[in-house]
Amino acid sequence: MQLLWRAINEPTPGPKWAGIFQEYWPDYHRWWLKAGAEARPTYWDSLQALNTHMPELVPLYEQLCELSGGSDHAARFLSFYCPPPYLSGCSQAIWPGKEPVLVRNYDYHPKAFDSLILRTEWQGRKIVGTSDGLWGLVDGMNDAGLAVSLTFGGRRVVGDGFGVPLILRYVLQTCETAEEAGEALARVPTHMSYNVTVVDAKRRFLTALMAPDRPTQITHAAVATNHQEKVEWASHARFTATVERERFLLQRLTLHVEPEEKFVSAFLKPPLYSSAFNEGFGTLYTAVYRPRLGQMEIKWPKATWQLDLNDFEEGQRAIYTPELERP
C-alpha cells in the first residue's frame, strides 16, 4: 500500500484548510456517526466544554467551524468533545544527550490516518506537527521550543473529555515550557487514557499519564509506550509488546549516551518498529523533533523528510509499505 504524505503551510485558517476539511470530512463523518449522532454531545454541550476547559481555543474553533461550512455535525466533530473511542500503539522517548530531542513511532491503521504535516501560525503561534482530526495533532512543536507527543495508555475506560489530539494542539498553542504544559495536561479532561511526553528548549521534560477516571499523574519519565504504571489490559499489552518496548528504551537510556543518529535509528527496527499494518498497529512513521532548533524529521525505513518550522517548504512524499500487501 502507498500512503501519500503532504506538508501544508497556512499561517491563518483559510482556503487550504477548508479544502482539506472537504476532502477528509466524508470519512471522518462516517467514523463520528458509527454509534449514531445521538451518542455524541450536542453542539451546545461541546461549546460549553471548550469554554470551560480550553477557552483560548474557542475563537479559533469558531473560525474553523465557519470554514467547514457550519453544519451541526461538523461543529460537534471539530470540538473533539467525547469522540468515538480509538486505539493506537506508539513508542516515544527523550534522547539522553544535551540537545533536546523527542523521538516517537506512531503505530496506527493506515486507512484511518491523515498522513498530513500541518504548519500554522494560528493565534500568532508558529506550530508544526502531524495532523489528526484536521486541527488536532498526535505530535508537534511550537516556536517557543516546546515539543509534545502522545501514546495510547492501554486502558479500556472511556469517559467525558476531549480527544487527546486537540489537547496537544491546546498545549502547543498556549504553553512555552514543560512546566506549563504539565499544568495544562493535568487540568484538561481526556476521554481515554493517554501518555503525553513533553520536552522544552531547556531540555526539561515530563510525561503526563492521562485518564478519564482518575487524576492525571505528572511523571519525570523519559519513555512512554502503551501502558501506564502497570499493565491493565493484558491482551492489548501482549499484542503491542508494550512492556518489551518500554524495557528496550529504558535500557538505551540507562547505558552510556549513544549518538543521536544511533538512538533514532533504533526506532526504525524491531522491537520498536511494528509491521502489524493489517491489524491496525503498524508503524506509519518515526518523528524526530529538535524543538530548540525548530527542526523536525519524518522518517521511514527507506526515506527521510526534513522540515523546518521557520523555513517550511510544502511538498508531498509517496511512501510505499510492502508489508501492507501481505495477506
URFEN-V351069 format. One record per helix or strand of 2 or more residues. SS is the DSSP state (2 for helix, 1 for strand). FROM is the first residue (numbers start at 0). LEN is the number of residues. If there is no record, write none. Layout:
ss->{SS | SS}
from->{FROM | FROM}
len->{LEN | LEN}
This chain:
ss->{1 | 2 | 2 | 2 | 2 | 2 | 1 | 1 | 2 | 1 | 2 | 1 | 1 | 1 | 2 | 2 | 1 | 1 | 1 | 1 | 2 | 2 | 2 | 1 | 1 | 1 | 1 | 2}
from->{1 | 14 | 36 | 42 | 54 | 71 | 90 | 101 | 109 | 115 | 121 | 126 | 135 | 146 | 163 | 177 | 193 | 204 | 216 | 222 | 233 | 241 | 259 | 281 | 294 | 302 | 314 | 321}
len->{8 | 18 | 3 | 11 | 14 | 7 | 4 | 7 | 3 | 5 | 3 | 6 | 7 | 6 | 11 | 10 | 6 | 6 | 3 | 2 | 7 | 13 | 9 | 9 | 6 | 6 | 6 | 4}
